[in-house]
Amino acid sequence: MDDIRQYVRVSLSAHEYPREIEFVSEMPLTTSGKVIRRILRSRAQEEAELVQG
């Protein structure tokens, strides 16, 4: 994981690289093959709420 972070920091500007990296088994896709980002955001929000208690 540290290798990924280092590569991204070198390759992208500071405002572009992700602060957190999470691996998922399958990406939610539309019928045309685009990533459904709102589903990923809602999953992240749910996880954050669980952590906060």
Secondary structure, DSSP 8 states (H G I E B T S, - for coil): -HHHHHHHHHHS-TTTS-S-----SS--B-TTS-B-HHHHHHHHHHHHHHHH-
